Amino acid sequence: MKINPATILNANLTSINRRQFLHTTLFSAIGLAVCAAAKRPPRILLRSSWQTVNIGDIAHTPGVLALLEKYFPEVEVRLWPTSVDNGVEEMLRARFPKLVIVKGEESLKAAFEECDFLLHGSGPSFVAEKDVVRWSREAGKPYGVYGITLSAPGSIPALSAAKFVFFRDSVSLAFARENGCTCPVMAFGPDGAFATDLADDAKAAAFLKRQGLADGKFLCCIARLRFTPYWNIPRKHAAVDETKRARNEAMKERDCQPLREAVIAVVRQTGFKLLLCPEDETQMAVNREMLYDRLPEDVKAKVVWRESYWLTDEALSTYRRSAGLFGHEMHSPIMCIGNGIPAIVCRWAEQTSKGFMWRDIGLNDWLFDFDDEADMKRLVPAVLALAKDPVAARAKAAAARAVVERRQRETMTELKRNLPA
């Protein structure tokens, strides 16, 4: 059989062309995929939303979301929550319509595959440490921690592996350093709740109108117990902790008396009224028993006791309409200062070191140690000064807010360094 050299040549050329075509197509596809990956916005998995029985725990999430929206409007954020029930999911979606909420293992698996960075949100501790470790192990991608308090050394190894850790009070930062945390970037970083900008103006205005509270003519006050009695919230299914209950009973009169005295002084010496309001679902009862029911009748006539729990949006709209806030809680004051509203914090050892953030942002004069009898006596004059000179109080709140916003910018700059270009 005679073989035509041209046929062999054509066959070889066809084979070569096919290989070249496949080679070119393969690398074109890879190139397109790389380009697509490079051009898509970064994706952040936010681990937050710890519980919904406390408007402060709720506020951590929208605060961080608002910061991410402000500084990285192009970034896709997925929320990995513990709980968004009780109307919180609807509230978050109304404010952040593009938010993706991770639900179930399939959704979480996709987030692990598709997100570039995990950000652990603000909290009383490294709340979701186990989940962050899981992310590191299974996704093999970086993570950072934003605005936590630290009081136990067990979390140091996982914190050391973070790209950054921002502590919401300087005491926690010092504790981390003293206990050998080697994270490359550690600094003071404000609690995410400072940036919360939720609002339900209609509901707040309607409530205030019903109660006869005029904008700018009332103060808010919150009383609490040393330990939150979660056993009084049916859906928490918490057993009674007799040690904590006994501590609450032993200290509640001592702790609440200065608040009552401040309420009485404000009503009798100024033209302001008072709103007794809750930060968590147990505090309506505390406000009633320890404050409202023990007030003189002439004072009680100008004091409103809120008998129902509310969500963060209505609470913050109410705080914005007030002349200021004082009490035993932390996150209502945080949200107030973040919105330029004066706020006084009373703390004790059972609340960890978080209260010292007031010192860190220049509000030491508005921080009261209720484990110190002498310091407790400063409260009434401070509340009266706030009420009698609201202009100076607002200026003081604005200065603290400026400190917070400067640190927020700096923390977001650090986050940007760790996101894909």
N, C-alpha and C positions, 0 to 999 in steps of 0.2 A: 504494500500500500504506500502510495506516494504521499508524503507529508508536506504540505505547503508551509514554508517558513512564515508567510504572512499570517496564516491562521494561528500558529503558535504565538507570534508576536501580539496579535489581536487578543488572544486569550489571556496572555500575561498582562497586557495593558488593562483588560477588563477587570482582572483580579486585583491589580494595583489600584485601579480607580475605585473599586468597591471598598478596599481597605481604607483608602484615603477618605472616601465618603463617610464610612462608619467612624473613622478616627475624628474627622472634622465635626460630624454630627454630635458625637459623644462629648467632645470638649466644648462645643457650642452650648450644649444643654447644661453642662457643668457651669460654664461661664454665666449663662442666663440665671441659673439658680443662685450663684454667688452674688450676682448683681441684684437679684430680687431680694436676697437676704440683707445685702448691704443697704438697699434703699428703703426697706420697711422700717417703720418706727421701732425703737426699742420696746421691749415688753417687760413690765415689772409685776411680780407677784407680791402683793401686799398681804402679809399675815397679820391680821388684826381682828377687831370686833369680838371682844371677850365675853360680854354679857349685855343684856338689855334692861336689867332692873335698876340701872344707875345711869343717869344722863351723862355723867362724866366718862364712864366706860364706853358709852355710845360715841361720845365726842372725839375720842382718839382717832377713829377712822375718818370721819369727814374732814377733820383737821389736816391729816396727812394727805388725803385726796385733794384738798384745796391747794396745798402747797405743790403737789405734783402737777396739778392743772395749771397753776400760775407759772411755774418755772419750766415745765416740760409739756406744753399743750399737745405736742405731737405723740407723746408716749401712750401706749396702750397699757392700762392698769387692770389687773385681775385681782379681785379680793378673795382671799381664802379666810373665811370667817369661822369663829366658833359658834356664834349665834347672831342672827339678824331677824329674830322674830319680834312680836309685840309691836308691829308697825314700823320697825326700823328699816327693813329692806325697802319698803315703799318710800320712806323718807329719803333714803340714800339715792334711790333711782330717780326721784323727782329732782334732786339737786345735781346728780351726776348721771345723766341719761345714757352715756356711753359705757358706763361701768359694767364690767363682766364679773359676775359673782360665781365662784367655783362651788359646785354642788355635786357631791358624789365622787367616787373613786375614778370614774372615767374622765370626768371633767378635771380632776386633780392631776391625773396622769398626763393629760394633754397640756396642762399648765406647766408641768415639770419639763416636758419636751420642748415647749414653744417659748417659754419665758426666759429672759436673759439674766435676770437678777431677782433675788428675793429680798424684800425689805420687811423686817420685823417692826411692827408699829409700837407706839408708846404703850406703857403699862407699868404696873407696880413692881414688876420684876422681868426677867427674861422669860415671859409667860409661856411662849411656845417653843422653848429650847428643843424639845424632842422633835418637833416638826422641822425646825431649821436644820438640825443634824440629819434628818431624813433627806431633806432637799440636797444637802451637801453630798451625802452618800449616794443617792440615786440619780440626781441630776448632774452632779459634779460641777455646779456653777457657783458663782460668788454670791455672797449675801452681806447685808449690813443691818445694824440695829439702831433704831431711832427713838430716842427720848425715853429711857427706862430708868427706874431706880434699882440699885443693886445693894443687897445686904447679906448675901450668902456666897461663900467662895466656890460652891459646887459648879457654878456656871462659867467659871474662868476659862477652862479649856475651849469651850465652844465660842466664847466671846473673843478669845485670842485668835481664832481662825477667821473671824469676820474681817471684811475690808475696812470697816469703820464701826465704832460704837459711840453713840452720843448719849450721854447720861443727862437726865433732866434735873439733876441737882449735883452740886460740887462735892457733896459728901460721898455720893456714890462713885464719882470719878476718882476721888482719893482712895476709896476702898478698893477699887479695881486695881489701881497702881500698886497699892500696898500688898495686895495679894497676888501679884505677879502676872497680871494680864499683859500680854504682849501684842495685842492688836496694834497695827501700825498707826492708826488714827483714832485717838480717844480724846473727847473734849466735852464741854458742856453743850448740850443741845436741847432747846426748849421742848417741853411736852407738846406733842402734836395737836392737842386740843386748843392751844392758843390760836391756831389758824381756823378754827371752826367758824363758818359763816352761814350756817343754816338759819332759816327764818320761817315763822308762821305768824306774820303780822296780824292777819285777820283774827285768828284765834286769840292771840295775846290781847289785842285791842278790845275784843268783845268781853274777855274775862275782866280786864281792868275797869271797863265801863260798868259792868255789873257790880263790881266791888267798890266803886267810887274812888278809884286810885287814879290820880291825874299824872300825866307824863312829867317826869322830873320832880315830882312832889312826894315820892315815897322811897324808902330803903327796903331792901330784901334781907332777910335773916334766915339762916339755916342752923338748926341744932341737930346733933347726932350723938350717938353713944360711942364709947371707946372702941367697941367691936361691933361691926354690922351684924344684927341678929337675923341672919339669913333664914333661920328656922321659923321666922314669922312670915316668910313669903312662901305660900303653899307650893307654887310651881317649882321652887328650888329643891324641894324634897330634902331639906337639910335637917339633920338631927340636932337637938339642942346640945350646945357645948356648955356644960354647967360651969366650967371655970371662967369662960368668957362672959356668961350671963351674970355670974356673981360679981365680976369686975365692973360690968356695966352698971349694975344696981348700986354698987358701992360708990361709984364716981359720978353718977349722972347729976345729982343735985349740985355738987361742987363745980362741975364743968358747965352747967347751964345757968347757974346764978348770974355770972357776969353778963351773959347775953340778955337775960331778963332786965338787969339793971340798965343796960345800954338801951333797950327798947323803951323802958320807962323814961329815961333821960331824954331821948330823942323826942318822944311824944310830948312831954311836958315842957321842954325847953326850945323846941323848934316847931315849925309848921308842917313837919313831915309826918306822914303815916308810915305804917310798917306792914310788909307782906311777909308772913311766915310760910316759906315754901320748901319743897323737898329736893334733894339731889338723888335719893334712892327711894325705893318703895316702902321702906320701913320708917321714913322720917316724918311722914304726916302725923303718925301717932306720937312720935317724940316731940314734935313741935306743939302738939295739942297738950300733952301731959305736962311737959317741963317748962313751956313758955306761956302759951295762951291761957290755959286754965288757971294759972297762978298770977296773972296780972291784975292790978287794981282795976275796978270797973271803969274809972275815968280814962284809963289808958286803953283798956280792951276795946272801947268804943272806936278807937282809931287804928286798930290792928286787925288785919285780915288773915285768917287761918285758911290756907289752901288745903282742902281735905282730899284731893285726888292727885295721883301721880301724873306727870306730864312727860312728853318727849323733848328732846334737846332743842328742836326748832322753836317750839312755843316758849320754852324756858328762856332761850337766848333772846328772842324778840321781847320778852318781858324785862329781862335784865337791861336791855338797851334803852328801855323807857324809864328805868329807875335812876335814882341819884347815886346809887352804889349798893354794895352788898357786904355783909359781914357774917361770920359764923365759923362753925367747926369744919367745914368742908374745904376741898381743894380745887375741884374741877369747875365748879361754878365761878369761883374767883378767877381761875385761869381763863375761862371763856370771857369773863367781864374785862379783864385787862387786855386780852386779845382784841376786844372791840372798843377799847378806850374808856371803860367804865371802872370807877374806883372800887377796890375790893380789899377787904381785911381778912386775914387768915389766922385762925386760932388752931394750934396743933398740940399734939402730945406724942409720947414715945411710941405708942401703939400704931401710929400712922406712918411709921418708918421715917426716912429722912426727906421725903418729897417736899415737905413744907419749906425746906431751906432754899428751894428755887426762888422764893420771894427775896431772900437776901441776894441771890445771884443776879437778879434783874433790877436791883436797886430799891426794893421795897421793904427793907428791914424794919422800918418804922411801922409798917402794917403787918408785921409778923409777931404773933404772941405765943409764948411758950406756956401752955396751961399746966405744965408740971412744975412751974415756978410761981409761987404765990405772989411775989412782988410783980412779976410780969403781967399776971392776970389783972392787977389793979390799973394797969395802963389802958385797958380796953375802952372803958367808958369815955375817958377824955378823947381818945383817938376817934371813936365813932362820932362823938359830938363835933369834933373839929371837922370831920368829913362833911357832916350835915350843915354846919354853919358856914363853911367856906367851900361850896361846891366847885367854884372856879379853880381854886388851888388844888383841890382833890383831882379834878379832871386833868390838870397839867401834870400832876404826879403820875397819874395812870398813863398819860401819853408818853412820858419819858420812859417808863418801864416798857411800854409797848414798842418803842423805838429800839430798845436793847434787844427785845425778843425778835423783832423783824430783821435786825442786822445779823443775828445768829442764824436765823432761818435761811437767809441768803447764803451764808457761809456753809451751812450744812448741805444745802441743795447743790452748791458748787462741788462739794466733795462727792455727792451722789453722782453728779454728771460725769466725773472722772472715771467712774466705774461702770458706766453704761456703754454699749457699743456706739461707735461714732455714727 
